[in-house]
């Protein structure tokens, strides 16, 4: 766990103990109240990926035109998390409406990180292309990425490994 996570958990534990002491009228001090926690180091932020690099990868994805590249393209143009994309059900993709979009909802095989993660994601440019390709070429599967998703689960880590391998190779050439 990161230090900030430990501090957050300790804060919850201290609050629970304080409430219990207060509710039961106990004449004791909270043993967690004087726990020393070091200061949190300021994180170094990664720089954003340059737009020209994203455009280069997107053009390569159109050339390769397969399920892994559709996944990369959706990630690059939608703001979705990897697990959200990998666990898409084809019915989540809505192209036949005024504004094509993905209706991102939780599924038994893939939960969402937070309640506010449930959202409508407009499809434009490359993400729209990728969704059209998914719906045109995904045989009889219910899933957008059946290689990584089944009714029993979503294998985002496997997808990440495959994508990172390809991206590292292509970016080293760029």
N, C-alpha and C positions, 0 to 999 in steps of 0.2 A: 504494500500500500504506500501511496505517497504520503508525505508528512501532512499535507492539507486534509487528506482523507482520515488519517489518524486523529488529527485535531477535531474534525467534524464528529467522528464517532465518540471521542472522549467528551465532547461538549454535550452530546445526547445522553451519555451515561451519567455525567454530572447532573444534568437537569432531572433525570429520572430519580437519582438518589436524593437530590434536594427536595423534590416533590414528595417522595416517600417519607423523608425525615419530617417535613412540614405536616403532611396529612396525619401522621401517627403521633405528632407532638413529641418526637424524640429529642432528648437533650444531648445531641452528639454533633460532631463536625463531619462534614462530608469528606471521606478519605481521599476523594479524587480532586478536592478543591485546590490542593497545593501541588499537584502534579506538574513538574516542569516540562515544558515543551519548547524545543528550540525554535528560533524564528524560521519562517518559511523563506527559502531562497527564491529569488525572483527568477521565473522561468525565462529561458532564452526562446524567443519566438522564431519559428521557421519562416523563411521568406516565402511569399506566394510563388507559385509556378508562373513563369512569364507567359503572357498571352500567346506569343509566337510558338512556344513549346507546346502549349495546349492545342493550338491549331494544327501543328505538325502531327501530333499524335492522332488527332481527329481525322486528318487526311489519310494517315496510315490505316486507321480503323475502317475507313470506307474501302480502301484497297483490299484489305484482308477479308472484310465482310463475312465474319462468322460470329458465333455466340459470344466468345470472349471479347471481341472488339465491340460488339453491341453493348456489352456490359461496361467497358471502359468509356464508351461514348456517353452512355447514360450518366455515369458518374461525373464526367467532365462538364456536362451541360445542364444538370438538373439540381445539383446541391444535395442529392440524396446520399445517405450513408451506404457503405458497401453491403451490409446485411439487408438493408431495405431493398436495394436493387436485386440482389441475388434471390431474395425470397418473394419476388413479385409473382402474383397469380395473373394469368393473361386477362382475366376479367377486371383487374385493377387498371388496365390500360383502356382509356376511352378516346378513340380517334374520331368517332362519328358524332361530333357535337360542335358547337360554335367555337369553343376554345378547347382543342385537344389537351388532355391532361391525364395524369395518373392519380387515382384515388388511393392514397396510401393508407391502408388500414391494417390492424394486426390480424394475424392468421395463426392457427394452431402450430404451424411449423416454423413461424418466425414472428416473434413479438416485436414491439416497437420500444425504443429506449425510454420514452416518456409519453404521457398522455397527449402532450402537444405535438408529438411527432406525427400523429394522425393528421393528414392534411391533403389538400389538392395541389398537385405540382403541374403547372402548365408546361406543355411540350412545345419547344421551339427548336429551330435549326437542327443541330445534330441529335438531340434527344428525340425529336419527332422522327427523324430518319431511323434511328435505332429501334424505336417502338414499332414503326411500320415493318421493319425487317423481322422483328421478333414475331409479330402476328402473321406475317407471310410465310415464314419458314420453320416454325416450330411444330412439326408433325401433329400428333394427337395429344400432346402433353397439355396439362392444365397450367403448367408453370412456364414463366418466361425463360427461366434458365434451368431446365430439367437435369442438366449435368450436375448441378449443385444443390438442387432442391427436390424434396419428396414430401409425402404426407407425414413422414416421421421427423423431418428436420431440414435445416438449411445449413449448408457447409460453406460459410463465408470465408473461413480461414483457408480452405483449399482453393477457393477462387482467388483470394488475395495472393497466395503463393504463385499461382499460375500467371496472374496479371503482373505481379512485380518482376517475375523472371523475364517476361516479354518486354515490359517497359524499360527495364535496365538495359537490355540488349539494344533496343531501339534508341534510347536516349544517349547511349554511349556512341552511337553512330552519328548523332545529330550535332 
